[in-house]
Amino acid sequence: MAKTPCTVDLISAQKKELKATEEKLHHARLDLAVALSTISETQGEAFELAIKALEGVKYGSAARSTSAEAGYFVTVAEGLDEKLK
């Protein structure tokens, strides 16, 4: 059975459409890779900032202030204890 020109044209058109779709898929994959890279980089920066904030709370001025305030209250309590004796 011989192929009619209509069938040949249809196959040719489908091949062109397939090639165009494969190119679109390739570009979409590249765009996805760039987006994932950006997301990963941003996530890393967010983790770094969170760690710095936690370290600041644990070791920074807030922790020193709390420690100083606790030391002050201990001194006041000891002074009051001495007065009561």
Backbone torsions as a table, in degrees:
resi	resn	phi	psi	omega
1	MET	NA	125.1	-177.8
2	ALA	-86.3	146.5	179.2
3	LYS	-78.6	138.3	177.9
4	THR	-85.6	156.8	179.0
5	PRO	-56.8	-31.9	-179.6
6	CYS	-64.4	-42.8	179.4
7	THR	-67.1	-41.3	179.0
8	VAL	-62.7	-43.2	178.6
9	ASP	-63.9	-39.1	-179.9
10	LEU	-65.3	-44.3	178.7
11	ILE	-64.0	-42.7	179.1
12	SER	-62.2	-42.9	179.1
13	ALA	-64.8	-39.9	179.3
14	GLN	-67.4	-36.3	177.0
15	LYS	-65.1	-42.7	177.7
16	LYS	-62.7	-43.3	179.4
17	GLU	-64.3	-39.6	178.0
18	LEU	-63.6	-43.2	179.5
19	LYS	-63.9	-42.6	178.6
20	ALA	-64.0	-39.9	178.9
21	THR	-66.9	-39.2	177.0
22	GLU	-63.9	-38.5	177.1
23	GLU	-65.5	-42.1	177.0
24	LYS	-61.8	-41.1	179.1
25	LEU	-63.6	-42.0	178.4
26	HIS	-59.8	-47.5	179.7
27	HIS	-65.1	-38.7	178.4
28	ALA	-64.2	-39.0	177.7
29	ARG	-64.8	-40.9	177.3
30	LEU	-63.7	-43.6	178.1
31	ASP	-62.1	-40.0	178.6
32	LEU	-64.3	-41.4	178.9
33	ALA	-62.8	-41.8	178.2
34	VAL	-64.9	-43.6	179.7
35	ALA	-63.2	-42.9	179.4
36	LEU	-65.1	-37.7	177.4
37	SER	-63.4	-43.6	178.8
38	THR	-64.3	-43.1	178.7
39	ILE	-62.2	-44.1	-179.9
40	SER	-62.8	-42.5	179.2
41	GLU	-64.3	-44.1	179.3
42	THR	-64.6	-39.9	178.6
43	GLN	-63.9	-41.5	177.4
44	GLY	-61.3	-42.0	177.8
45	GLU	-64.5	-39.6	178.9
46	ALA	-64.3	-42.6	177.7
47	PHE	-62.9	-41.1	179.8
48	GLU	-62.2	-44.2	178.6
49	LEU	-65.1	-39.3	179.1
50	ALA	-64.5	-41.5	179.4
51	ILE	-65.1	-42.8	178.3
52	LYS	-61.8	-40.8	179.5
53	ALA	-65.0	-43.3	178.8
54	LEU	-64.7	-40.8	177.1
55	GLU	-64.4	-37.3	177.5
56	GLY	-63.7	-39.1	178.2
57	VAL	-68.2	-41.0	-176.0
58	LYS	-75.3	-42.7	-172.2
59	TYR	-115.1	-9.0	-170.9
60	GLY	-87.3	-158.4	-174.2
61	SER	-63.5	-34.4	179.1
62	ALA	-63.3	-42.0	179.3
63	ALA	-68.5	-40.5	179.0
64	ARG	-65.7	-39.2	179.1
65	SER	-64.3	-44.6	178.4
66	THR	-63.0	-41.7	178.8
67	SER	-64.3	-42.5	179.5
68	ALA	-64.6	-40.9	179.0
69	GLU	-65.0	-41.5	177.2
70	ALA	-62.8	-41.6	177.5
71	GLY	-62.3	-39.9	177.8
72	TYR	-62.3	-46.0	-179.6
73	PHE	-64.2	-34.6	176.4
74	VAL	-64.2	-44.2	179.4
75	THR	-62.4	-44.1	178.6
76	VAL	-62.3	-44.6	-179.6
77	ALA	-63.3	-41.1	178.5
78	GLU	-65.2	-39.0	177.6
79	GLY	-63.3	-43.8	177.8
80	LEU	-65.0	-38.3	178.6
81	ASP	-62.3	-41.7	179.1
82	GLU	-65.9	-37.7	179.3
83	LYS	-65.4	-35.0	-177.3
84	LEU	-76.1	-16.2	-179.0
85	LYS	-79.6	NA	NA
